[in-house]
């Protein structure tokens, strides 16, 4: 992964935007006993259709949300320009940070949240 940006207000609202580079060689990968026998990053990316430059968003706790990152892996986003993918990635990260700060889970967001009048519950 290369290039990252943390967006949000406070530690609970910080989402990190990373850019996938499956061609990147990591010298310690093959020697790590935990990773022994697993596909390389390049092999995994190829098997899952991950492209160079694909955004990957991580929550403040470092976890990936498959539904969020699945959007960036969709055909619609794979066919979008690099600039469009970048704008979407930062916009989604800001939106998710807002929801976190408002105490609202992303999968429970509604029209009031979009309007910015979330009551946090």
SULNOR-V73960 format. One record per residue. N is the residue number from 1. RES is the residue in one letter. PHI is phi in radians with two decimals (none if undefined). BURIAL is 1 if it has 9 or more other ideal C-beta (glycine too) atoms within 8 Angstrom, else 0. D_LAST is the distance of its C-alpha to the last C-alpha in Angstrom with 1 decimal. Layout:
N	RES	PHI	BURIAL	D_LAST
N	RES	PHI	BURIAL	D_LAST
//
This chain:
1	X	none	1	34.8
2	X	-2.29	0	35.6
3	X	0.99	0	33.9
4	X	-2.49	1	30.3
5	X	-2.50	0	27.8
6	X	-1.79	0	24.7
7	X	-2.22	1	22.1
8	X	2.32	1	18.9
9	X	-2.03	0	18.1
10	X	1.59	0	18.6
11	X	-1.14	0	19.2
12	X	-1.35	0	15.8
13	X	-1.82	1	15.7
14	X	-1.62	1	19.4
15	X	-1.90	1	20.5
16	X	-1.78	1	24.3
17	X	-1.85	1	26.4
18	X	-2.10	1	29.6
19	X	-2.10	1	32.6
20	X	-1.26	1	34.3
21	X	-2.35	1	38.0
22	X	-1.13	1	39.3
23	X	-1.43	0	42.9
24	X	-1.15	0	42.2
25	X	-1.57	0	44.3
26	X	-2.04	0	43.0
27	X	-1.07	0	46.1
28	X	-1.51	0	44.6
29	X	-0.99	1	42.9
30	X	-1.16	0	46.0
31	X	-1.52	0	46.9
32	X	-1.36	0	43.5
33	X	-1.14	0	44.1
34	X	-1.22	0	40.5
35	X	-1.62	0	40.8
36	X	-0.98	0	44.3
37	X	1.51	0	44.8
38	X	-1.50	0	41.6
39	X	-1.08	0	41.9
40	X	-1.21	0	42.2
41	X	-1.01	1	39.4
42	X	-1.08	0	41.7
43	X	-1.14	0	42.3
44	X	-1.11	1	38.6
45	X	-1.06	1	37.7
46	X	-1.08	1	40.6
47	X	-1.14	0	39.6
48	X	-1.84	0	36.1
49	X	1.31	0	37.0
50	X	-1.28	1	35.4
51	X	-1.94	1	37.1
52	X	-1.03	0	38.1
53	X	1.53	1	35.7
54	X	-1.21	1	32.8
55	X	-1.20	1	29.5
56	X	-2.31	1	27.6
57	X	-1.77	1	24.1
58	X	-2.13	1	23.1
59	X	-1.18	1	19.8
60	X	-1.02	1	20.1
61	X	-1.50	0	21.3
62	X	1.58	0	24.0
63	X	-1.47	0	22.8
64	X	-1.59	1	23.4
65	X	-1.87	1	21.0
66	X	-0.94	0	23.7
67	X	-1.16	0	21.9
68	X	-1.21	1	21.4
69	X	-1.26	1	25.0
70	X	-1.07	0	26.3
71	X	-1.05	1	25.7
72	X	-1.28	1	28.0
73	X	-1.61	1	30.5
74	X	-1.17	0	30.6
75	X	-1.01	0	33.9
76	X	-1.02	0	32.3
77	X	-1.36	1	31.4
78	X	-1.11	1	34.6
79	X	-1.55	0	36.6
80	X	-1.38	0	34.9
81	X	-1.21	0	36.6
82	X	-1.03	0	35.9
83	X	-1.12	0	34.7
84	X	-1.15	0	32.2
85	X	-1.05	1	30.9
86	X	-1.12	1	30.5
87	X	-1.09	0	28.7
88	X	-1.08	1	26.2
89	X	-1.05	1	25.7
90	X	-1.19	1	24.9
91	X	-1.12	0	22.7
92	X	-1.14	1	20.6
93	X	-1.09	1	20.4
94	X	-1.13	1	19.2
95	X	-1.06	0	16.6
96	X	-1.15	1	15.3
97	X	-1.12	1	15.5
98	X	-1.06	1	13.5
99	X	-1.07	1	10.6
100	X	-1.06	1	11.2
101	X	-1.12	1	11.4
102	X	-1.48	1	8.1
103	X	1.30	0	6.5
104	X	-2.07	1	6.4
105	X	-1.23	0	9.3
106	X	-1.01	1	12.2
107	X	-1.39	0	12.9
108	X	-1.91	0	9.8
109	X	-1.10	1	10.3
110	X	-2.38	0	11.4
111	X	-1.06	0	13.7
112	X	-1.13	0	11.3
113	X	-1.13	1	10.5
114	X	-1.07	0	14.3
115	X	-1.32	0	15.0
116	X	1.48	0	13.2
117	X	-1.99	0	11.1
118	X	-1.10	1	7.6
119	X	-1.58	0	5.6
120	X	1.43	0	3.8
121	X	-2.37	0	0.0
//
